[in-house]
Amino acid sequence: MGGVTEYPFMSPKTLKEESTNALLRFWKNGLQKFGQS
């Protein structure tokens, strides 16, 4: 589990995709929690 330590070696394109994916997951999780409450 490298995680943050790997980011300096990633290309900007990969970094952008990773951050976008993380945002999407965060957004979906938030929607699910909101829908359950």
Residue pairs with C-beta under 8 A, 6 or more apart in sequence:
7 15
10 18
